[in-house]
């Protein structure tokens, strides 16, 4: 049932994205970028910018709502009386004020055995911090405080918007370069095969260039994680931030049958070496801990 719901939401969002971008392109009067004279580079650039940024920003605009629907996040009433839940809300709000946020994030909990937490939302003033029941149950309070500080730092730094902009730029470049190269290649084949050659070449190039583009996105993602760790240390205290990372590291080192594998949104553990390290969105835990040990919050 949950899987079917997620598939349905995925389809609905993508239909919405396609319809919105198509309407915008029509309103802007962007015509076909292929003409009998070759490529209209201005039209192609607008086409790639609209599709590259459009999908990313529509997804960002819906991110808070989608998190609630897809993850089953239950937003906590700020006036809740339960002491444990009250502590969670108060801690998030305290860190939010310390970080200079004028509108308090929504705070939510979702059912999952995994040690996980995430921050999402289209702006600093329309954000959500959510934690899993597994994290609340299996981590010490000081470790949870470190995790919350890290997530509030992401919001205060505007990381959601920053990463959306970076992804949009990468998407636009991938689409533009793939189509220019594919058009050039298609001119080398027989005329009756040119349309198919361009179509297939565009698909292959978009896949290959997207893989290369993901290295760029992953680099900026790792950089923002170090920054969020420092922000978390400034908000929650360096020792709490280190304790949070150490607690998550201990979880990753459990035997395979006991390990909770997702840590999906925090993605606490990256790859420490090799080619795959280029694609890691989060640095290796030991590297993050070492960086914090030499950090001195102001």
C-alpha positions as a printed Julia matrix, in Angstrom:
298×3 Matrix{Float64}:
  0.0    0.0     0.0
  2.79   2.42    0.93
  4.74   1.48   -2.21
  1.66   2.06   -4.4
  1.12   5.43   -2.75
  4.7    6.48   -3.45
  4.45   5.41   -7.08
  1.2    7.36   -7.44
  2.74  10.5    -5.93
  5.82  10.13   -8.14
  3.67   9.95  -11.27
  1.48  12.89  -10.18
  4.48  15.11   -9.44
  6.14  14.31  -12.75
  2.94  14.97  -14.69
  2.67  18.29  -12.85
  6.27  19.16  -13.71
  5.83  18.32  -17.39
  2.56  20.25  -17.65
  3.96  23.31  -15.85
  7.14  23.52  -17.91
  5.25  22.99  -21.17
  2.89  25.85  -20.3
  5.79  28.13  -19.35
  7.58  27.4   -22.63
  4.41  28.18  -24.58
  3.85  31.42  -22.67
  7.44  32.46  -23.35
  6.94  31.65  -27.03
  9.85  29.23  -27.14
  9.57  27.37  -30.41
 11.32  24.21  -31.62
 15.09  24.45  -31.33
 15.62  22.37  -34.47
 14.96  24.16  -37.76
 15.72  23.32  -41.36
 18.8   25.54  -41.02
 20.15  23.68  -37.98
 19.98  24.41  -34.26
 18.42  27.6   -32.94
 20.81  27.97  -29.99
 18.71  30.61  -28.21
 15.63  28.38  -28.29
 17.71  25.38  -27.22
 19.19  27.31  -24.28
 15.74  28.4   -23.09
 14.42  24.87  -23.53
 17.26  23.38  -21.46
 17.06  26.06  -18.76
 13.3   25.59  -18.41
 13.52  21.81  -18.14
 16.77  21.77  -16.15
 15.65  24.25  -13.49
 11.9   23.7   -13.74
 11.84  20.14  -12.49
 14.32  20.88   -9.71
 12.43  23.89   -8.38
  8.97  22.35   -8.61
 10.3   19.37   -6.62
 11.78  21.81   -4.1
  8.49  23.7    -3.8
  6.68  20.44   -3.03
  9.43  18.93   -0.89
  7.86  19.55    2.51
  4.49  18.23    1.41
  6.03  15.22   -0.34
  8.07  14.34    2.75
  4.91  14.2     4.83
  3.06  12.08    2.3
  5.83   9.71    1.26
  7.6    9.27    4.6
  4.45   9.37    6.68
  5.78  12.26    8.77
  3.41  13.33   11.52
  3.88  17.0    12.32
  3.95  17.68   16.05
  1.65  20.3    17.51
  3.94  22.98   19.08
  1.64  22.92   22.13
  2.14  19.17   22.72
  2.41  18.15   26.38
  4.18  14.78   26.14
  7.62  15.46   27.76
  9.72  13.52   25.23
  8.04  15.06   22.21
  7.94  18.46   23.91
 11.71  18.26   24.32
 12.16  17.54   20.63
 10.09  20.56   19.56
 11.74  22.85   22.11
 15.23  21.8    21.03
 14.52  22.41   17.34
 12.97  25.8    18.07
 15.83  26.79   20.37
 18.4   25.98   17.71
 16.29  27.71   15.04
 16.26  30.94   17.04
 19.98  30.68   17.7
 20.52  30.23   13.94
 18.57  33.42   13.23
 15.43  31.88   11.76
 12.37  34.11   12.15
  9.82  31.39   11.41
 10.1   28.16   13.36
 10.4   24.95   11.3
  7.71  22.34   11.54
  8.88  19.37   13.6
  7.78  15.85   12.75
  8.33  12.2    13.58
  7.89   9.2    11.31
  7.82   5.49   12.0
 11.05   3.74   11.03
 13.61   1.56   12.86
 16.44   3.32   11.03
 18.55   6.04   12.6
 17.52   8.86   10.33
 16.66  12.53   10.25
 16.26  15.14    7.54
 15.51  18.77    6.91
 13.53  19.86    3.87
 11.4   22.69    2.57
 11.47  25.32   -0.18
 12.78  28.17    2.03
 14.24  28.87    5.46
 10.81  30.04    6.58
  8.9   27.03    5.19
 11.0   24.15    6.45
 10.5   20.82    8.17
 12.77  18.86   10.48
 11.79  15.21   10.82
 13.33  12.39   12.83
 12.68   8.66   12.81
 11.35   6.77   15.8
 14.47   4.61   15.56
 16.73   7.61   16.07
 14.71   8.8    19.05
 14.72   5.37   20.67
 18.28   4.24   20.0
 20.39   7.37   20.42
 21.26   9.23   23.59
 19.72  12.67   24.05
 23.04  14.47   23.55
 23.51  12.6    20.26
 20.02  13.53   19.08
 20.82  17.15   19.92
 23.85  16.96   17.64
 21.74  15.53   14.81
 19.14  18.3    15.26
 21.84  20.95   15.25
 23.2   19.54   11.99
 19.75  19.65   10.35
 19.04  23.19   11.58
 22.38  24.25   10.12
 21.25  22.93    6.72
 18.14  25.1     6.95
 20.0   28.18    8.17
 22.59  27.79    5.39
 19.86  27.53    2.74
 21.27  24.23    1.55
 18.01  23.02    0.01
 17.9   25.99   -2.37
 21.66  25.9    -3.01
 21.63  22.24   -4.02
 18.55  22.82   -6.19
 20.37  25.61   -8.05
 23.44  23.43   -8.54
 21.33  20.53   -9.78
 19.45  22.86  -12.11
 22.68  24.18  -13.65
 24.0   20.64  -14.13
 20.71  19.5   -15.67
 20.66  22.42  -18.11
 24.28  21.89  -19.21
 23.74  18.14  -19.65
 20.68  18.69  -21.83
 22.33  21.44  -23.9
 25.64  19.67  -24.54
 23.96  16.33  -25.28
 21.7   17.86  -27.93
 24.45  19.88  -29.61
 26.74  16.84  -29.89
 23.87  14.58  -30.96
 22.88  17.02  -33.7
 26.44  17.16  -35.0
 26.65  13.38  -35.02
 23.29  13.0   -36.77
 24.58  15.08  -39.68
 27.15  12.39  -40.43
 24.57   9.67  -41.12
 22.14   9.18  -43.98
 19.24  11.62  -43.99
 16.55   9.03  -43.37
 18.36   7.92  -40.19
 19.15  11.36  -38.79
 16.12  11.78  -36.55
 16.58   8.36  -34.96
 20.35   8.89  -34.66
 19.85  12.18  -32.86
 17.22  10.73  -30.54
 19.32   7.73  -29.52
 22.56   9.71  -29.25
 20.85  12.31  -27.06
 19.65   9.61  -24.65
 23.09   7.98  -24.4
 24.87  11.3   -23.94
 22.4   12.48  -21.31
 23.03   9.31  -19.31
 26.82   9.64  -19.58
 26.9   13.37  -18.92
 24.48  13.01  -16.0
 26.9   10.56  -14.41
 29.7   13.12  -14.78
 27.38  15.86  -13.55
 26.57  13.84  -10.44
 30.24  14.09   -9.48
 29.91  17.88   -9.44
 26.69  17.72   -7.39
 28.25  15.2    -4.98
 31.29  17.46   -4.46
 29.1   20.38   -3.41
 27.01  18.06   -1.25
 30.09  16.87    0.66
 31.2   20.46    1.14
 27.81  21.45    2.58
 27.94  18.48    4.98
 31.19  19.72    6.5
 29.6   23.16    6.77
 26.46  21.74    8.41
 28.63  19.79   10.85
 30.33  23.03   11.88
 26.95  24.73   12.11
 25.64  21.86   14.23
 28.67  22.17   16.51
 28.02  25.9    16.91
 24.35  25.3    17.76
 24.46  22.12   19.85
 28.05  22.13   20.96
 31.05  20.45   19.39
 30.98  17.48   21.75
 27.32  16.76   21.0
 27.94  16.96   17.26
 30.89  14.57   17.54
 28.83  12.28   19.78
 26.09  12.19   17.14
 28.51  11.13   14.41
 30.17   8.57   16.67
 26.78   7.09   17.59
 25.86   6.76   13.93
 29.25   5.25   13.17
 28.7    2.61   15.86
 25.38   1.74   14.21
 27.05   1.27   10.84
 29.58  -1.08   12.42
 26.92  -3.46   13.74
 26.84  -6.99   12.23
 25.05  -7.08    8.88
 21.98  -8.79   10.3
 21.6   -6.03   12.93
 22.59  -3.03   10.86
 19.92  -0.5     9.97
 21.02   0.3     6.48
 19.09   3.31    5.35
 20.49   6.32    7.19
 19.11   7.53    3.91
 18.69  11.23    4.3
 21.58  11.86    6.66
 23.65   9.45    4.53
 26.04   9.67    7.43
 28.72   7.44    6.0
 30.35   8.27    2.7
 33.0    6.34    0.79
 36.5    6.92    2.07
 38.43   6.15   -1.08
 38.48   4.93   -4.66
 36.48   6.11   -7.64
 33.17   5.73   -5.82
 34.26   8.41   -3.36
 33.67  10.91   -6.19
 29.97  10.02   -6.14
 29.54  10.06   -2.36
 27.17  12.82   -1.25
 28.5   12.67    2.31
 32.11  12.46    3.49
 33.41   9.46    5.39
 32.38   9.52    9.05
 35.92   9.36   10.37
 36.88  12.35    8.22
 33.9   14.32    9.51
 34.72  13.51   13.12
 38.38  14.46   12.62
 37.36  17.78   11.05
 35.15  18.58   14.05
 37.87  17.7    16.54
 39.96  20.58   15.22
 36.99  22.96   14.89
 36.55  25.72   17.43
 33.06  27.29   17.4
 33.08  31.07   17.7
